[in-house]
Amino acid sequence: MQTHVAIIGAGPAGLTAAYLLSKHNIHVTVLESDPEYVGGIARTVQYKGYCFDIGGHRFFSKSKEVEDFWSEILPNDMLNRPRSSRIFYRGKFFAYPLKIFEVLFKLGIWQSVYCFLSYLRAKLFPVKDPKNFEEWVSNHFGKKLFSIFFKTYTEKVWGMDCRQISADWAAQRIKGLSLMSAIMNALKPARKSSDVIKTLINTFRYPRKGPGMLWEACAEKIKHSGNIVLLGQRVTGCEFDGKCWHITYKNSDGDIGLFDATHVISSAPLHEMIIDYFKPQLPTAVLHAASQLKYRDFLIVVLILKDKKHFDDNWIYIHDPTVDVGRIQNFKSWSPEMVPDPSMCCYGMEYFCFAGDGLWESHDNDLIEKAKHEIQKIGLANAEDIIDGCVVRQPKAYPVYDADYKKNVAIIREEIEKNYPSFYFVGRNGMHKYNNQDHAMMTAMLSVKNILAGKKQYDIWQVNQDAEYHESGEAGQLGMGLRSVPEKVI
């Protein structure tokens, strides 16, 4: 049978794999459940000419291969944009990444002393082998700064106590930072970006009309090469007969499709793939492990309002416990072309929740009124300037890093690698791993290399494994891969 790859999901990972395979004349069929958009969480939603980025996607990577991919797909439509973000806490705004002297000045002398003493205590009596988020961050910043700049926002995002969140999450996002490193960076003169521990990027590239513009262009190139991208098609079965895969799918009308494939690349949520689609049914222990994987959902209340220049950040993290909003995006600051009327601006109020809970099930009009009230309370807009709004819901936005997630993923991975070598998990939800866009793409790139080589030369699970935040250093500075991309398996 000629090589034919079934790709489940048309997000960054799925479309990257499809495009690279099509360049090598490998036949691909991409199935995407969304009836309208490609790009997954990196899609761009439109409403009355306004464009919304779901979650915010900076196009920056230390991987030259990823940077070159973006340039190849969208050579003439990438803007260079300034990076700007802040934290809102107790009625004050703090630059992010934190500027230590600004923090100390705005907190006041007694709070600052308390923070420093708390930090010293953490250094003298650290928690040995920290297991959860609170322990890990408190070791690096002290409990007081943890409670100010980490606890409230993190618990908004994940909907659970910081002591229930794996330390892996902290290590993955903020490794290398501590109060002392922040102080030292503030005291020393500017250095080369490659010398600064975890200093985030100052600029990034961004498609004129949002990230979906790039992934829509990618899908068109895949189709132009003679391959297939099907929207509104939900996988219902992925069955292996020992030689090839039989893929079944259906649309919203119930029409059923079927095709055979030699390989499968899946970015579908790991939970769904293992329990709902995989055939023959996997062992009980594997099904149980998949059933324990959890996801966090969120929704964006989009507010369209007169532009009174209240803020120009890409986004602001809301650490104030008196409001429910977790983060506020300014889409005009991502790209002015996302807002069709220059006298207007467009904010995205992000609320983290679980699908089916009270917030998720709230009527759109109620959510818009809630967002109006909270944006005014924070001081970033006047309610009378808001003229329109809409709501975008995003299920399974974040894989949850609870105490057992790593063990459960390992059980699934062992079973699939042992018995189904032509099956590949890629991307954020496909691997239940908090991959950024470029990490997700790299898992796809390495999977393609493995398929072309006829064996698994690369262990894609090592991508992003060293917990290094990728938005630092120079774009494309590491040649082929990210810092965490593995070498070939010997």
N, C-alpha and C positions, 0 to 999 in steps of 0.2 A: 504494500500500500504506500502510495506517495505521501510524503510528510504533509500533514494537515494539522494545524494547531488550533484548538478551540480556546478562545480567550473569554473568560467570564468577567465582565466588568469593564467599562470604558472610562475609567479614571486615568490618572497619570501613569500608573504602572501598566495597566492593560493596554493603553494606546501606545506607550513606548515600546512594549514588546511587539505589538502588531506592526508598528511602523518599521522597526528594525528587521523583523522577519520578512516583511514584504520586500525590503530592499535586497534580501538574499533569495528572492523568488520562492519563498516558502508560503504556501497557501494558508491564510488565516480566516477564521470567522469570529467576529467579536459580537458578544451578546450583552446588551445593556438594558436593564429593567426600566430605566427612566424613559418615558415616551418622547421627551423633548430635548433633553440636554445630554451632552457628553461632558467628561471632566470630573465626574463624581463630586467630591467636596470641593474640588478646584474648578467647578463650573461657574459660569456667570449668568445669574438670573436677571431678567429684564422686566421692568414695570413702567409703562408709559414713557419709554425712552431712557429711563434711569437704569444703570447697571449696578449689580450688587455682587461683591466678592464674598463667598460663603466661608468666613473664617479668616480671611486675609492671607494672601500668598505672595511672599517675596521671592522673586526669581534671582536667587543667589546660591552658588554652590562652590565648594572647593574642588569639585570634580570638573576638569576640563571637558570630559566627555559629556557631562550633563549640560554644561554651558554651551558647548558646540551644538548639541541637540536642539536646544531652544533657538539658537541663532539660525539653524538650518530650517526649522519649521516656520519661524516667523522672522525673517531677516530684516524687514523694514518697518516693523510696528512695535518695537520694544523701546519704551522710554527709560531714561535714567531718573530715578526718583530719590529724594532725600528720605532717610529713615528717621522717624520721630515718634516716640511713644512716651507716655507718662503714667504715673500712678496717682489716683485720687484717694486721699486718706484724711479723715477728719477735717474736711473743708479745704484742704490744701493739695496742691499738685506737686509731685516729685518727679524729676527726670528719671527715665528708665533707659539704660541701666542706671542704677543708683549712683548719684554723685555724693560722696560721703559728707563733704562739708555743707552741701545744701541740706542733706538729711539732718545733720546735727543742728544747723541754724533753725530750720523750720520746726523741729521737734522741741526746741528749747533746752536750756541748760540742764534742768533736772531730769528730763526724759533722756537726754543724751548721756548723762552720767549713768543713769540706770541701765541704758543699753550697753554701755561699755563694761560696766561691772558684770552684767549678765554674760557678756562675751568672754570676759576673763574667767568666770566660773566654768563656762563650757570648755575652755582650753585646759583648765586645771583638772576638771572632773568630767571628761567627755564620756558619753555613752559608748561603751565598747561594742563593736560590731553592730551598728545601728540597723534595725530591721524595718523601721517605718519612716515615713516622710518627716514627721515631727522630730524624731531623733536625729536624722541625718542633717536637716537644716539647722536645728538648734546647735549641733556640734560645730557648724561652720559660722553661725552668726550670733549665737546666744538666743535664749528663749524669748527675750523681750523683742528683739528685731524680728524673730520668727512670728510672734503674735501680731506685729504691726504690718509687715510687708509680705507675709506668706500665708498665714493661716486662713484669713477670711476669704481671700480670692480663691485659694486652692479648694476650700470646702464648698464654695459656690460652684466651681467647675465640676467637681467630682461627686457632690452630693453626699459626702460621707466624711467622718472625722479623719483628720490627718494621721491619726495613729492607726487607721485601717488601710492607709495607702502605702504601698511598697516603697522602700527606700530607693528602689531602682528608678522611680519616677524623678526624684530629686537629682540623683546622680546623672540621669540622662539629660536633664535640662540645664543644670547649673553647676556641673562639675568644674572645679578649679576656682570658683569664687568663694570668698569668705570676707568677713569684715576687715581683716588685716590686709588682704590683697587689695580691697577697695581703697583703703587708706594709703597703701604704698603707691598704687597707681595714681592717686590724687596728688601725692607729694612729689613724685618723680616727673621729670620733663617728658614730653611726648616721645614715644618710641615707634619703631616700625610696627605695623599692625601684626606681623607674625610673631613679635615678641610679647604682645600683651595677652595675658591670660584671659580668655573668654570675653574680650571686648567685642561687642556686637558690631556688625557692619554699620557704616554711616550712609551708604547708598545701595540701591538695588535696582535691577531691571524690572520692568512691569509692562505687560501688553496694554496698548492704548485703551482697549475696551474690556479690560479685566482678564483673568487667567483663562476663562472659557474660550476667549478668542484664539489662544494658542492651541488648545485641545480640539476645538472645532476645525482649525486648519489642519491639524494632524489627522483627524478622522477623514477629512476630504482627500488628503494625500494617500491614505490607506485605500480608500475606495477607488481613487484614480489609478492605482496600481493593479486593479482587478480583483481586489479582495473585498470582504463583506463586513459591514458594520450595521448591525440591526438594533434599532431602538425600540423600547416598549416590549421587550422580549425577556420574560423571566424564566430562568433555568428551572426545570422541574425534575431532572434526573441526570446523573453523571455516572454511567455504568461501565465498568471495565470487565471485559470477557477473557482477559489473559493476553490478548493481542492488541486490541484497540478499544477506544472509548466510544460509547454510544451516548450522544448528548440529545436530550429532549428539552423543549422549551415551549412556552405558549405566550400569547399576547392577551390584552385585556378583554378581548372578545372570546377568548377560549380556544382560538385557533392553535393547533399544535404543530410544531416543527421537529424534525429529527435529522441529525447528520452524524457521521463517524469521524473520529479524529485519532491521530497517532499520539498526540500530546495534549495536555490540558494545562493552561495557566490561569489561576484563579485569584482574583482580588475580592471575591465575595466574602462577606463576614465569615470567619472561620467557624463560628457556631452554626450558622445556617448550612454551610457547605457540608459539614460532617454529619449533621443530624438529618437535614431535609433532602439533600440532593445525592449524597454519595451512595452508590450501589455497587456490589452487594453491601448489605448493612455491616458496619464495622463492629468489632468486639464491644461488649458492654462497657468495659473500662474506658475505651476511647469515647464512646457516646456520652458517658458520664462526665468525662473531662471537658468535652465540648459544651455540655449543658451548664457547666459552672462558669464559663466565660461571660463576662458582663460588658456592657457598653454604656456610654453616657451620650445622651442626645442633647441637642440645643435648638433654639429657634432665634431668629433675628426679626425684630420689629424694625422695619425700615421707616424712617421719618423723612419726609420731603419738606423743606422749610426755606424761608428767606435767609440768604447768607449774610449774617451779621458778624462774621469773622470771629466767632467765639473761640474756635481752636483750629489748628492746622495739623495736628498729629495724625499719623495713620490710624492709631487707636489709643485709647486710654483704659488702663486697668482700674476697675472700681473696687477698692478695698473697703468701702464703707458698708457696714452691716445693716444700715438703715434702709438701703434700697436693694432690690433683688437683681438688678442688672449687673452683669459681671464684667463686660467690656463694651466699649463704644467705639465704633469705627467711623471715620470720616472718609467716605468713598471719593470725594473730590480730591482729597490729599493723596490717594492712591494714583488717580489719574483724573485730570480735569475733564477729560472726554467721557467719563462715566456719568457726568451730569450735563444734560443737554442745554440747560439754561444757565448762563454764567451768573445770573443774579440769584440763583438758588444754590442750596447745598443739600446733601443727603447723608443722614447718619444711620448707622446700623446698631441697634441696641441688642446686644447678645444676652440671652437668658439660657442658662444651662439647666437641664431638667432630664427626666426620664419619660420616654414615650408612654402615654397613658396616664401620667399624673395630672394634678389639677392645672398646672401651668400649661402643659402641652395641650390639654383638652379645652383650654379657655377659648372663647369666641375671639376672632380676629379683632373686632371692634373694641372689646374689653382690653386686649393686649396693647392696642394702639393708645388707648386712654391711659393705661398704666405707664407706658413708655413716655408719654407726654408729661405726666406728673413727675416721673423720676428724672428726666432730663432737665426739667426746670428746677427741681430740688437740688440737683448737683450744680446748677448754675451755668450750663452750657447752651441753653436756649430758653426763649420765652414761648410759652404755650401758644400765644396768639400768632406767632410767626410760623407755626406748623400748619401746612395746608393740605397735606395728604399723607398716606401711609399704607403699608401692607405688611404681611407676615410671611416669612419663609421658614419652614420647618426642616431640620436636618436630622434624620434618625441615624443612630450608630456613628456618631461623629468621632468619638474617642474610645479606644479600647481601654478598659479599666485595669489598672495595675494593682490588684489586691494581693493579699498575702500568698494566694495559691495559683495565681495566673501562670507563673513560669513553669510550675510543675505540670499544670494541665496542658499547656502548649507543648511541653516536652513529650508527653504521652502521645499526643496526636502526631507530632512530627516523627517520632520513632516508628509508629505504625505505617505511616504513608511512605517514608523513605525506604523502609524494609520491603514493602509489598507492592508499591506503586511508583516505580522510579521515573515514569513518564508524566508524573503529576507535579506541578510546581505551585506553591503558595507565593504570592507576591503582594507588595503594597501594605498599607496600614492595617486595614481590616482583614485582608487575606492572611496576614501573619500574626494578627492580634499584637501589633507592635507599634508604638507611637513613632512612626516614621514621618519625617517631613517629606515634602514633595520630591526633593532630589534623592532622598534615601529610597523612597518608593520606586522612583525611576531606576535607581541603580539595582534594586532587586530584580527588576525586569530585564535590565541590560545583561546582568550576569546569567539569568535564566536562559536568555537567548544564546549567549555564548555556550552554555552547556548543551542546549539542543543542537546547535550547529556542530559542536564537537562530538556529539553522540555519546557523551558521558558527563557526569557532574564534576566538572573541573573546579568549580567554585562553590563554596558553602555560602549561599545567599543569606543564611541566618546570622552571619557575622557582620552584615551591613548594619551600621549604627550600634554595634554591640559594645563598643568601648565607651559609650555614654558621653561622647564628645559633642558639644553643641556645635552645629555646623556653620552658624552665621558668624564666623570670625575669620581673620586672615584675608588673603587675596582670593578673588574669584578665580577658579580654575587653577589654583596654585599647585595642586597635588597631582597634576597629570591625569592619568586614566580614572582614578577613583577617589572617593572620599577617604579620609584618614582611616576609617574603619572597614574599608573594603578588603576582604580577605585575599590572600595569595591563593594560587591554585592548590587544590588538594593533591598531595603527593601519592 
